[in-house]
Amino acid sequence: MLQEAVINIENLCKTYATKQGAFVPALKDINLSVDLNDFICIVGPSGCGKSTMLRIIAGLEQTSEGRVFYMGEEVKKTNREVGMVFQDYSLLPWQNVLDNIALGLVFAGMSRNESLQLAHKYLKLVGLEAFARAYPYELSGGMQQRAAIARALANDPRVLLMDEPFGALDAHTRILLQEELLRIWEQDRKTIMFVTHSVDEAIYLADRIIVMSAHPGQIKEVIDVTMPRPRDRANPLYGQMNARILGMLDR
């Protein structure tokens, strides 16, 4: 028996209304299936609806047309099995790192002691156990993003949606966190959908790359990345794929 896809997107369209009464299409005719343990990266021009797609999958926005399914059930609202990591970290500045990571667990009804124990586990997973009592302003940008990833993982989602999580980081920190994310993914085998503006990042991380057109966003092509991990950026195939995707985006 074939395994059902974790996420199915069918004929998804999203249109926004402006204050002047005009209608602006953001996404058009999106059809996509995401299987268990897939690592999907989504690339495309600014304004093509990449982040909007993630927010609809997360249940944070509704479709204008079409439907999105999670495990066969149509998405109508947020779901604890679908976690999301944003670019701006979204850590509460008045709570320390440990309490930030435990926050979702407490909201879900777990006791404080249990939630803190689990939060410690994920702090260790992302290499921040020494900063449990630190506050977000005391951490570097890369460390804050590690904390945001740990918070999402602590809720044990089946699917992790990541909206340009490394976009604001310097190049060195970004590469380190790419390696860290792959290590976590290979250990926990979550299904990941990752929005990025960096074609290099998409090739380094993904099993499949979704290339989108300018707005209204449509899927131009789905590219399988068959190079074994860890991927060598000096590999000629890496450079060829990079050039191919950049050429598609230029057109």
C-alpha positions as CSV (number, residue, x, y, z in Angstrom):
1,M,0.0,0.0,0.0
2,L,1.4,3.4,-1.0
3,Q,2.0,5.8,1.9
4,E,-0.2,8.9,1.9
5,A,1.6,12.2,1.4
6,V,2.1,14.3,4.5
7,I,1.0,17.5,2.6
8,N,-1.0,17.8,-0.5
9,I,-1.7,21.1,-2.2
10,E,-4.4,21.1,-4.9
11,N,-5.0,24.1,-7.2
12,L,-4.0,26.6,-4.6
13,C,-4.7,30.3,-5.4
14,K,-4.3,33.2,-3.1
15,T,-5.5,36.7,-3.8
16,Y,-5.3,39.8,-1.6
17,A,-7.6,42.8,-1.6
18,T,-6.0,46.3,-1.3
19,K,-7.6,49.2,0.5
20,Q,-8.4,50.7,-2.8
21,G,-10.5,47.7,-3.7
22,A,-8.1,46.1,-6.2
23,F,-7.3,42.4,-6.1
24,V,-3.6,41.3,-6.2
25,P,-2.9,37.6,-7.0
26,A,-0.1,36.2,-4.8
27,L,-0.3,32.5,-5.8
28,K,-1.8,30.7,-8.8
29,D,-2.6,27.1,-9.5
30,I,-0.1,25.5,-7.0
31,N,-0.1,21.7,-7.0
32,L,2.4,19.9,-4.8
33,S,2.8,16.7,-2.8
34,V,5.2,16.4,0.1
35,D,6.1,13.0,1.4
36,L,7.2,11.9,4.9
37,N,10.8,12.9,5.7
38,D,11.1,15.1,2.5
39,F,13.4,18.1,2.8
40,I,11.9,20.6,0.3
41,C,13.4,24.0,-0.4
42,I,11.4,26.7,-2.2
43,V,13.1,29.5,-4.2
44,G,11.8,32.3,-6.2
45,P,11.8,36.1,-6.7
46,S,10.7,38.4,-3.9
47,G,6.9,38.7,-3.7
48,C,6.2,35.4,-5.5
49,G,4.2,34.0,-2.5
50,K,6.8,31.6,-1.0
51,S,6.0,32.8,2.6
52,T,2.3,32.9,1.9
53,M,2.3,29.3,0.9
54,L,4.0,28.3,4.1
55,R,1.5,30.3,6.2
56,I,-1.4,28.6,4.4
57,I,0.1,25.2,5.1
58,A,0.5,26.2,8.7
59,G,-3.1,27.3,8.9
60,L,-2.2,30.9,9.6
61,E,-3.9,32.0,6.4
62,Q,-6.8,30.7,4.3
63,T,-6.8,29.9,0.6
64,S,-8.8,32.0,-2.0
65,E,-9.2,28.9,-4.1
66,G,-8.1,25.3,-4.0
67,R,-7.3,23.2,-0.9
68,V,-4.4,22.1,1.3
69,F,-4.4,18.8,3.1
70,Y,-2.3,17.6,6.0
71,M,-2.4,13.8,6.4
72,G,-5.5,13.7,4.4
73,E,-7.4,16.3,6.4
74,E,-8.1,19.7,4.9
75,V,-6.1,22.5,6.7
76,K,-8.5,25.0,8.3
77,K,-6.6,26.1,11.3
78,T,-3.2,25.7,13.0
79,N,-2.1,22.2,14.0
80,R,0.5,21.2,16.7
81,E,1.9,18.7,14.3
82,V,3.0,21.5,12.0
83,G,5.6,23.8,13.4
84,M,6.9,27.0,12.0
85,V,10.2,28.9,12.3
86,F,10.2,32.6,11.2
87,Q,13.1,34.7,10.0
88,D,12.8,37.2,13.0
89,Y,13.3,34.5,15.7
90,S,10.1,35.6,17.6
91,L,11.6,35.0,21.0
92,L,10.0,36.7,24.0
93,P,12.6,39.2,25.3
94,W,11.4,39.0,28.9
95,Q,11.9,35.3,29.2
96,N,15.1,33.4,29.3
97,V,16.1,30.9,26.6
98,L,14.9,27.8,28.5
99,D,11.5,29.3,29.2
100,N,11.2,30.5,25.5
101,I,11.7,26.9,24.3
102,A,9.3,25.5,26.9
103,L,6.6,28.0,26.1
104,G,4.6,25.9,23.6
105,L,4.7,22.9,25.9
106,V,3.3,24.8,28.7
107,F,0.5,26.2,26.5
108,A,-0.2,22.6,25.5
109,G,-0.9,21.7,29.1
110,M,2.4,20.0,30.1
111,S,3.6,20.6,33.6
112,R,6.3,23.2,34.1
113,N,8.8,20.6,35.3
114,E,8.2,18.3,32.4
115,S,8.3,21.1,29.9
116,L,11.6,22.4,31.2
117,Q,13.1,18.9,31.1
118,L,12.1,18.6,27.5
119,A,13.3,22.1,26.7
120,H,16.7,21.1,28.1
121,K,16.9,18.2,25.7
122,Y,16.4,20.4,22.7
123,L,18.8,23.1,24.0
124,K,21.4,20.4,24.1
125,L,20.4,19.2,20.6
126,V,21.2,22.7,19.2
127,G,24.2,23.3,21.3
128,L,22.8,26.0,23.6
129,E,22.7,24.1,27.0
130,A,25.2,26.5,28.5
131,F,22.9,29.5,27.7
132,A,19.7,28.2,29.3
133,R,19.4,31.1,31.7
134,A,20.5,33.8,29.2
135,Y,18.0,36.3,27.7
136,P,17.6,36.7,23.9
137,Y,19.3,40.1,23.9
138,E,22.4,38.4,25.3
139,L,22.7,36.0,22.3
140,S,24.0,36.4,18.8
141,G,21.7,36.2,15.9
142,G,22.8,32.7,15.1
143,M,22.2,31.6,18.7
144,Q,18.8,33.2,18.7
145,Q,17.9,31.3,15.6
146,R,19.1,28.0,17.2
147,A,16.8,28.8,20.1
148,A,13.9,29.4,17.7
149,I,14.6,26.0,16.0
150,A,14.8,24.3,19.4
151,R,11.4,25.8,20.4
152,A,9.8,24.5,17.2
153,L,11.4,21.0,17.7
154,A,10.4,20.8,21.3
155,N,6.7,20.7,20.3
156,D,7.6,17.5,18.3
157,P,6.0,18.6,15.0
158,R,5.8,16.1,12.2
159,V,6.3,18.9,9.7
160,L,8.7,21.9,10.2
161,L,8.0,25.0,8.0
162,M,11.0,27.4,7.9
163,D,10.5,30.9,6.4
164,E,14.0,32.2,5.5
165,P,15.3,31.3,8.9
166,F,19.0,32.1,8.0
167,G,18.3,35.1,5.8
168,A,19.6,37.7,8.3
169,L,22.8,35.9,9.3
170,D,26.3,36.4,8.2
171,A,27.7,33.9,5.6
172,H,29.8,31.9,8.1
173,T,27.1,31.6,10.7
174,R,24.6,30.7,7.9
175,I,26.8,27.8,6.7
176,L,27.2,26.5,10.3
177,L,23.5,26.5,10.9
178,Q,22.9,24.8,7.5
179,E,25.1,22.0,8.7
180,E,23.4,22.0,12.1
181,L,19.9,21.8,10.6
182,L,20.9,18.8,8.4
183,R,22.4,17.1,11.4
184,I,19.1,17.6,13.3
185,W,17.0,16.5,10.3
186,E,19.0,13.3,9.8
187,Q,18.6,12.5,13.5
188,D,14.9,13.3,13.9
189,R,13.8,12.8,10.3
190,K,11.2,15.6,10.3
191,T,9.5,16.7,7.1
192,I,10.9,20.1,6.3
193,M,9.7,22.8,3.9
194,F,12.3,25.6,3.8
195,V,11.9,29.0,2.0
196,T,15.1,30.7,0.9
197,H,16.3,33.3,-1.5
198,S,19.7,31.5,-1.7
199,V,19.9,29.0,-4.5
200,D,23.2,27.8,-3.0
201,E,21.5,27.1,0.3
202,A,18.6,25.2,-1.4
203,I,21.1,22.9,-3.3
204,Y,23.0,22.3,-0.1
205,L,20.0,21.3,2.0
206,A,17.2,20.0,-0.2
207,D,16.0,16.6,-1.6
208,R,13.8,18.6,-4.0
209,I,13.8,22.3,-5.0
210,I,10.6,24.1,-5.9
211,V,11.4,26.9,-8.3
212,M,8.7,29.5,-8.5
213,S,7.9,32.3,-11.0
214,A,7.4,36.0,-10.2
215,H,4.0,37.0,-8.9
216,P,1.5,35.6,-9.1
217,G,3.7,32.7,-7.8
218,Q,3.5,29.5,-9.8
219,I,5.7,26.4,-9.8
220,K,8.1,26.6,-12.7
221,E,9.8,23.3,-12.0
222,V,10.5,20.7,-9.3
223,I,14.1,19.7,-9.3
224,D,15.4,16.6,-7.6
225,V,18.8,17.0,-5.9
226,T,20.5,13.6,-6.2
227,M,24.0,14.5,-5.0
228,P,24.9,12.6,-1.8
229,R,25.3,14.4,1.5
230,P,27.4,16.1,2.8
231,R,27.4,18.1,-0.5
232,D,30.6,19.6,-1.8
233,R,30.2,23.1,-3.2
234,A,33.2,22.5,-5.4
235,N,31.5,19.6,-7.2
236,P,30.9,20.6,-10.8
237,L,27.4,19.2,-10.6
238,Y,26.7,21.7,-7.8
239,G,27.8,24.6,-9.9
240,Q,25.8,23.4,-12.9
241,M,22.6,23.1,-10.9
242,N,23.2,26.6,-9.3
243,A,23.7,28.1,-12.8
244,R,20.6,26.3,-14.1
245,I,18.3,27.5,-11.3
246,L,19.7,31.1,-11.4
247,G,19.0,31.1,-15.1
248,M,15.4,30.0,-14.5
249,L,15.0,32.8,-12.0
250,D,16.5,35.4,-14.3
251,R,13.9,34.5,-17.0
